[in-house]
Amino acid sequence: MSAVFEQPSLRRRVAPMLEGFDGPLAFAVFLLACAGLLTMYSSGFDHGTRFVDHCRNMLIAGAIMFVVAQIPPQRLMTFAVPLYVLGVSLLIAVAVFGITKKGARRWLNLGVTIQPSEMLKIAMPLMLAWWFQKREGQLRPLDFMVAAALLVLPVGLIMKQPDLGTAILVLTAGLAVIFFAGLSWKLIAPPVIVGLACAVLLVVFESQLCAQGVRWPILHDYQQQRICTLLDPGKDPLGKGFHIIQGMIAIGSGGLFGKGFMQGTQTHLEFIPERTTDFIFAAYSEEFGLAGNLCLIAAFIFLILRGLAIALDASTLFSRLLAGAVTMIFFTYAFVNMGMVSGILPVVGVPLPFISYGGTAMVTLGAGLGILMSISKAKRLVQS
């Protein structure tokens, strides 16, 4: 009789939860987290408790990842509409009575200060994946138009704050869902071509205005300054161009194998601005060189390919679209951050995943990883 009522061991109770961890994905994240901790220890040497805080943020993100990984994709669907409505409502509240810092109104005081736009990085792909799942088998052009409207509303509110970096991430996640849902290339190609043509014309036109010192009223002052700086950072080397110039110097001075851990002169002599946040890639490049960069890029590529593999193997349309969109968020984070630090993209506030300091972004990344692992776990359960 005692065997009948015997309590299962702790190992047996924990084992089903650990099944939610996708091995290859966890390995890629582990490598990136190690790189992040090493770089933060070096670049944050005189930032007080920044390294300790970074470790704490990683632990919080890991806990969130673990919890979300236990939620089946079918249950995640039930959060789509409430999260989207809540996120858009909070963005409207920010526009009406949000907190303004450094000329941007992005925060809301609800007892604690929050940045509602971060919520949309997850809520947006959830909502669009839910929408296309409901329309599965009967998709019409009107359904894609509704999806576009659902996407444009929060992106427009975020750009109004203004917060170009977060707007790009939310837009990328939404467009990924729409693309993976099966939007025809005949509909995709024209706006892409027009957009690229407009971007080229914008750069040409903006370069002429920068040369003449004329302000373009369509853009915010800081947006025009960033484009001018991208085109010619040497025009204001001690002002607006300082970030890009010092970042490129640090990347170039790293050489093939870098100067060594804790040996970066640009980093430790404090020439690199924001060296623990947006420009941490420059600090990493200086100490670990081209070889370290290739390893870091390989880890990101492995993570992205694993995310796409999870999306391809997903058992439902909702899971497939959501996994693909979350993976594209990781790609956009890494591509935009490395691009802006290297001087090939304008400087926007996009951190490098698992490397840059930042609690809110780390929480978002943890939730995204949890979603991927939940979808991977659901597929394995179906196969078994």
C-alpha positions in Angstrom: 0.0 0.0 0.0 2.8 2.4 0.8 4.1 2.1 -2.8 0.7 3.3 -4.1 0.9 6.5 -2.2 4.6 7.1 -2.7 5.4 10.6 -3.7 7.3 11.0 -7.0 10.8 12.1 -6.7 11.9 15.7 -7.3 13.7 14.6 -10.5 10.5 13.0 -11.8 8.5 16.2 -11.1 11.0 18.5 -12.7 11.8 16.3 -15.7 8.6 17.2 -17.7 9.4 20.9 -17.2 12.9 20.5 -18.5 11.5 18.9 -21.6 10.5 22.3 -22.7 14.1 23.3 -23.4 15.2 22.9 -27.0 18.8 21.7 -26.7 20.4 23.4 -29.8 18.5 26.6 -29.1 19.6 26.6 -25.4 23.2 25.9 -26.5 23.2 29.0 -28.8 21.8 31.2 -26.1 24.4 29.8 -23.6 27.2 30.8 -25.9 25.8 34.3 -26.4 25.1 34.8 -22.7 28.8 33.8 -21.9 30.0 36.4 -24.5 27.7 39.0 -22.9 28.9 38.3 -19.4 32.6 38.5 -20.4 32.0 41.7 -22.4 29.9 43.4 -19.7 32.6 42.5 -17.0 35.2 44.3 -19.1 33.2 47.3 -20.5 31.3 47.9 -17.3 34.4 47.9 -15.0 33.7 51.4 -13.8 29.9 51.3 -13.9 29.3 50.3 -10.3 27.0 47.3 -10.2 26.3 47.1 -13.9 27.9 43.6 -14.3 25.9 42.4 -11.3 22.7 43.9 -12.6 23.4 42.3 -16.0 23.7 38.9 -14.3 20.4 39.6 -12.5 18.7 40.6 -15.7 19.9 37.4 -17.3 18.5 35.3 -14.4 15.2 37.1 -14.6 15.1 36.5 -18.4 15.9 32.8 -17.8 13.1 32.5 -15.3 10.7 34.1 -17.7 11.9 31.8 -20.5 11.4 28.8 -18.3 7.8 29.8 -17.3 6.8 30.7 -20.9 8.2 27.4 -22.2 5.7 25.6 -20.0 2.7 27.3 -21.7 1.3 25.3 -24.6 0.9 27.3 -27.9 -2.8 26.8 -27.7 -2.8 28.7 -24.4 -0.6 31.4 -25.8 -3.3 32.1 -28.4 -5.7 33.1 -25.6 -3.3 35.9 -24.6 -3.1 37.4 -28.1 -6.1 39.7 -28.2 -5.9 40.9 -24.5 -2.1 41.7 -24.8 -2.6 43.6 -28.1 -5.5 45.6 -26.8 -3.7 46.4 -23.5 -0.5 47.3 -25.4 -2.3 49.7 -27.8 -4.3 51.2 -24.9 -1.1 51.9 -23.0 0.5 53.5 -26.1 -2.5 55.8 -26.4 -2.1 56.6 -22.7 1.6 57.4 -23.4 0.6 59.8 -26.2 -1.9 61.6 -23.8 0.0 61.8 -20.5 3.2 59.9 -20.8 6.6 60.9 -19.3 8.9 62.8 -21.5 12.7 62.3 -21.3 15.3 63.7 -23.6 12.6 65.0 -26.0 10.8 61.6 -26.3 7.6 60.6 -24.7 7.9 56.8 -24.3 7.2 56.0 -20.6 4.2 55.8 -18.4 4.1 56.1 -14.6 1.8 53.4 -13.1 3.4 53.3 -9.7 6.5 52.1 -11.5 7.8 53.6 -14.8 7.1 51.3 -17.8 7.7 51.5 -21.5 4.6 50.0 -23.1 6.1 49.8 -26.6 8.3 46.9 -25.4 5.1 44.9 -24.9 4.3 45.1 -28.6 7.4 43.2 -29.6 5.7 40.1 -28.4 2.0 41.2 -28.5 2.2 42.2 -32.2 3.3 38.8 -33.6 0.9 37.0 -31.2 -2.0 39.1 -32.5 -1.3 38.6 -36.1 -0.6 34.9 -35.7 -3.9 34.5 -33.9 -5.7 36.5 -36.7 -4.3 34.3 -39.5 -4.9 31.1 -37.5 -8.6 32.1 -37.3 -8.7 32.8 -41.1 -6.8 29.6 -42.0 -8.1 28.0 -45.2 -10.1 31.0 -46.3 -7.5 33.8 -46.6 -8.5 36.7 -48.9 -6.7 40.0 -49.7 -9.0 41.7 -47.2 -7.6 39.6 -44.4 -4.1 40.8 -45.2 -5.4 44.4 -45.3 -6.9 43.9 -41.8 -3.5 42.5 -40.6 -1.7 45.5 -42.1 -4.1 47.9 -40.2 -3.5 46.0 -37.0 0.2 46.5 -37.6 0.2 50.1 -38.7 -1.7 51.3 -35.6 0.9 50.5 -32.9 3.8 51.2 -35.2 2.4 54.7 -35.9 1.9 55.4 -32.2 5.5 54.2 -31.4 7.0 56.4 -34.1 5.1 59.4 -32.8 6.9 59.1 -29.4 9.4 59.0 -31.3 11.1 55.6 -30.9 12.5 54.5 -34.3 14.4 51.5 -32.9 11.4 49.9 -31.3 9.1 50.8 -34.2 11.5 48.9 -36.5 11.4 45.8 -34.3 7.6 45.8 -34.0 7.3 46.4 -37.8 9.7 43.6 -38.6 7.8 41.1 -36.4 4.5 42.1 -37.9 5.7 42.0 -41.5 7.3 38.6 -40.8 3.9 37.1 -39.8 2.2 38.6 -42.8 4.9 37.2 -45.1 5.0 33.8 -43.6 1.2 33.7 -43.8 1.5 33.5 -47.6 1.3 37.0 -48.9 2.0 36.8 -52.7 5.2 38.1 -54.0 3.2 40.1 -56.5 1.9 42.2 -53.6 5.2 42.3 -51.8 7.5 43.3 -54.6 5.9 46.7 -55.6 6.0 48.3 -52.1 9.4 46.9 -51.5 10.8 48.4 -54.8 9.0 51.7 -54.1 10.4 51.8 -50.5 13.9 51.1 -51.7 13.7 53.8 -54.4 12.3 56.3 -51.8 15.1 55.4 -49.4 17.7 56.1 -52.1 16.1 59.4 -53.0 15.9 60.3 -49.3 19.6 59.7 -48.8 20.5 61.7 -51.9 18.1 64.5 -51.0 19.2 64.5 -47.3 22.9 64.6 -48.3 22.2 67.8 -50.3 20.3 69.3 -47.4 23.1 68.4 -44.9 25.7 70.0 -47.1 23.6 73.2 -47.2 22.7 73.1 -43.5 19.0 73.1 -44.3 16.5 71.4 -42.1 13.9 69.1 -43.6 10.6 69.6 -41.7 9.3 66.1 -42.4 11.9 64.6 -40.1 12.6 65.2 -36.5 15.8 67.1 -35.8 17.5 64.0 -34.3 16.4 61.9 -37.2 18.0 64.3 -39.7 21.1 64.5 -37.6 21.5 60.8 -37.6 21.2 60.5 -41.4 23.7 63.4 -41.8 26.0 61.7 -39.4 25.7 58.4 -41.2 26.6 60.0 -44.5 29.5 62.0 -43.1 30.5 61.3 -39.4 33.6 63.4 -39.8 31.6 66.5 -40.3 31.1 66.7 -36.5 33.7 64.4 -35.1 33.4 65.7 -31.5 29.6 65.9 -31.6 27.1 63.9 -33.4 29.7 61.8 -35.3 31.7 60.9 -32.2 29.7 57.6 -31.5 30.2 56.2 -35.0 33.8 57.3 -35.3 34.9 55.9 -32.0 33.0 52.7 -32.6 34.7 52.1 -36.0 38.1 52.9 -34.4 37.5 50.3 -31.7 36.4 47.7 -34.3 39.3 48.3 -36.5 41.9 48.4 -33.7 40.9 44.9 -32.6 42.6 43.5 -35.6 42.4 39.7 -36.3 42.5 38.4 -32.8 41.8 41.4 -30.6 43.7 43.1 -27.9 42.7 40.6 -25.3 40.2 40.4 -22.5 40.2 43.6 -20.3 42.9 45.1 -22.6 40.7 47.3 -24.8 42.1 50.9 -24.8 39.2 52.5 -26.5 36.9 50.8 -23.9 38.9 51.4 -20.8 40.0 54.9 -21.6 36.2 55.6 -22.1 36.4 56.7 -25.7 33.4 54.5 -26.7 30.1 56.1 -25.7 27.4 53.8 -24.4 29.9 51.0 -24.3 27.7 48.8 -22.1 24.5 49.3 -24.0 24.0 50.2 -27.7 27.8 50.3 -28.6 28.9 47.2 -26.6 29.7 45.5 -29.9 32.5 48.0 -30.4 34.0 47.0 -27.0 33.6 43.3 -27.8 35.3 43.8 -31.2 38.3 45.6 -29.8 39.1 42.9 -27.3 38.2 39.8 -29.3 38.9 41.0 -32.9 37.7 39.6 -36.2 37.9 36.0 -34.9 35.7 36.9 -32.0 33.2 38.7 -34.3 33.0 35.7 -36.6 32.3 33.4 -33.6 29.6 35.8 -32.3 28.0 36.1 -35.7 28.1 32.3 -36.1 26.3 32.0 -32.7 23.6 34.4 -33.9 23.2 32.6 -37.2 22.9 29.3 -35.4 20.2 30.7 -33.1 18.3 32.2 -36.1 18.5 29.0 -38.1 17.3 27.0 -35.2 14.4 29.3 -34.7 13.4 29.0 -38.4 13.7 25.2 -38.1 11.3 25.3 -35.1 9.0 27.4 -37.2 9.1 25.0 -40.1 8.4 22.0 -37.9 5.6 23.6 -35.9 2.3 21.7 -35.8 -0.1 24.6 -36.4 -0.2 27.7 -38.5 -0.3 29.9 -35.3 2.9 28.3 -34.0 4.6 28.5 -37.3 3.9 32.2 -37.8 4.7 33.1 -34.2 8.0 31.2 -34.2 9.0 32.7 -37.5 8.2 36.3 -36.3 10.1 35.8 -33.0 13.1 34.5 -34.9 13.0 37.6 -37.1 13.0 39.8 -34.0 16.3 38.3 -33.0 17.7 38.8 -36.5 16.7 42.4 -36.6 18.1 43.1 -33.1 21.5 41.7 -34.1 21.6 43.1 -37.7 20.6 46.7 -36.8 22.9 46.9 -33.7 26.0 45.6 -35.5 25.1 47.7 -38.6 24.8 51.0 -36.7 28.0 50.4 -34.6 29.9 49.6 -37.8 28.7 52.8 -39.5 26.5 51.2 -42.2 23.1 52.0 -40.6 21.9 55.1 -38.7 22.3 55.0 -34.9 19.0 53.8 -33.3 18.3 52.5 -29.9 18.5 48.8 -30.5 20.6 46.6 -28.1 22.6 43.6 -29.1 20.7 40.5 -27.8 22.2 38.9 -24.6 25.2 41.2 -24.8 24.0 44.7 -24.2 22.9 45.9 -20.7 19.1 46.5 -20.4 16.4 44.9 -18.2 13.4 45.5 -20.4 15.0 44.2 -23.6 16.3 41.1 -21.7 12.8 40.3 -20.5 11.5 40.6 -24.0 14.2 38.3 -25.3 13.5 35.8 -22.5 9.8 35.7 -23.4 10.7 35.2 -27.1 13.0 32.3 -26.3 10.3 30.8 -24.1 7.8 31.0 -27.0 10.2 29.2 -29.3 10.8 26.5 -26.7 7.1 26.0 -26.1 6.5 25.5 -29.8 9.4 23.1 -30.0 8.1 21.1 -27.0 4.6 21.0 -28.5 6.0 19.5 -31.7 8.0 16.8 -29.9 4.9 15.9 -27.9 2.8 15.5 -31.1 5.5 13.3 -32.6 5.7 11.1 -29.5 
